Amino acid sequence: MAATLSLIKTMLETTGFPVAYRAFPKEGAPDMPFLCYQESEPNNFYADGVVFHSSTHPEILLYTKEKDPDAEDKVEKALSSFAWRKSETYLTNEQCYEILYEIEV
């Protein structure tokens, strides 16, 4: 999975946005938009009592101060070699949008 996470980071860096695994340091968060990515739960297929096939569902999180279709388009172009699912949340406490992209690798 480490190689896959490295590939995802490289792909996300093509957006030109700052990228970090899980989160930026508390005092080191860049201005928005920025991206974070993380591993999610594995999806294992079992056969005869053993894992026959395993896949993971990395999550990519885009943070923007305002709704930013151009930023979303850059992320979607970077993820063009994956099938992805997208959802959006407004984080009231942080006063920003969190756009979640879920992929399977």
C-alpha positions as CSV (number, residue, x, y, z in Angstrom):
1,M,0.0,0.0,0.0
2,A,2.9,2.4,0.6
3,A,3.7,2.5,-3.1
4,T,0.0,3.2,-3.9
5,L,-0.1,6.1,-1.4
6,S,3.1,7.5,-2.9
7,L,1.5,7.3,-6.3
8,I,-1.6,9.0,-5.1
9,K,0.5,11.8,-3.5
10,T,2.4,12.3,-6.8
11,M,-0.9,12.5,-8.7
12,L,-2.4,15.0,-6.3
13,E,0.7,17.2,-6.5
14,T,-0.1,17.8,-10.2
15,T,-3.0,20.0,-9.0
16,G,-0.5,22.5,-7.7
17,F,-2.2,22.5,-4.3
18,P,-0.3,21.6,-1.0
19,V,-0.7,17.9,-0.2
20,A,-0.3,16.1,3.1
21,Y,-1.0,12.6,4.5
22,R,-4.0,12.9,6.9
23,A,-3.3,16.5,8.1
24,F,-0.8,19.3,8.0
25,P,1.0,20.2,11.3
26,K,-1.3,22.3,13.5
27,E,0.8,25.5,13.0
28,G,1.8,24.6,9.5
29,A,-1.5,24.4,7.6
30,P,-1.3,26.3,4.3
31,D,-3.8,28.6,2.8
32,M,-6.7,26.9,1.1
33,P,-7.2,25.2,-1.2
34,F,-5.2,22.2,0.0
35,L,-5.5,18.4,-0.1
36,C,-5.1,15.7,2.4
37,Y,-5.3,11.9,1.7
38,Q,-5.5,8.9,4.0
39,E,-6.1,5.2,4.0
40,S,-9.6,4.0,4.7
41,E,-10.8,0.5,5.7
42,P,-9.6,-2.4,3.6
43,N,-12.1,-4.4,1.5
44,N,-11.1,-8.0,1.8
45,F,-12.6,-10.9,-0.2
46,Y,-12.3,-14.1,1.7
47,A,-12.3,-17.6,0.1
48,D,-11.6,-20.9,1.9
49,G,-10.8,-19.0,5.2
50,V,-8.1,-16.8,3.7
51,V,-7.9,-13.4,2.1
52,F,-8.2,-14.1,-1.6
53,H,-8.1,-10.4,-2.7
54,S,-7.6,-7.2,-0.8
55,S,-8.3,-3.6,-1.9
56,T,-8.3,-0.4,0.0
57,H,-10.3,2.8,-0.3
58,P,-8.1,5.8,0.0
59,E,-9.8,9.1,0.7
60,I,-8.8,12.4,-0.8
61,L,-10.0,15.5,1.0
62,L,-10.1,18.9,-0.8
63,Y,-10.5,21.9,1.5
64,T,-11.6,25.3,0.1
65,K,-12.9,28.5,1.7
66,E,-15.6,28.9,-0.8
67,K,-17.2,26.5,-3.3
68,D,-14.5,26.2,-5.9
69,P,-15.4,24.2,-9.1
70,D,-12.0,25.0,-10.7
71,A,-10.2,23.4,-7.7
72,E,-12.5,20.4,-7.9
73,D,-11.9,20.0,-11.6
74,K,-8.1,20.0,-11.0
75,V,-8.5,17.2,-8.4
76,E,-10.8,15.2,-10.7
77,K,-8.3,15.5,-13.6
78,A,-5.6,14.2,-11.3
79,L,-7.8,11.2,-10.3
80,S,-8.8,10.5,-13.9
81,S,-7.2,7.0,-13.9
82,F,-9.4,6.0,-11.0
83,A,-13.1,5.5,-10.6
84,W,-14.1,7.9,-7.8
85,R,-17.1,8.9,-5.7
86,K,-17.5,12.5,-4.4
87,S,-19.4,14.1,-1.5
88,E,-19.4,17.5,0.0
89,T,-19.7,18.9,3.5
90,Y,-19.5,22.4,4.9
91,L,-17.5,22.5,8.1
92,T,-19.1,25.2,10.1
93,N,-16.4,25.5,12.8
94,E,-13.6,25.8,10.2
95,Q,-15.8,27.8,7.8
96,C,-14.7,25.8,4.8
97,Y,-15.9,23.2,2.4
98,E,-14.6,19.6,2.6
99,I,-14.9,17.7,-0.7
100,L,-14.3,14.0,-0.2
101,Y,-13.2,11.8,-3.1
102,E,-13.2,8.0,-2.4
103,I,-11.3,5.7,-4.7
104,E,-10.6,2.0,-4.7
105,V,-7.1,0.5,-5.3
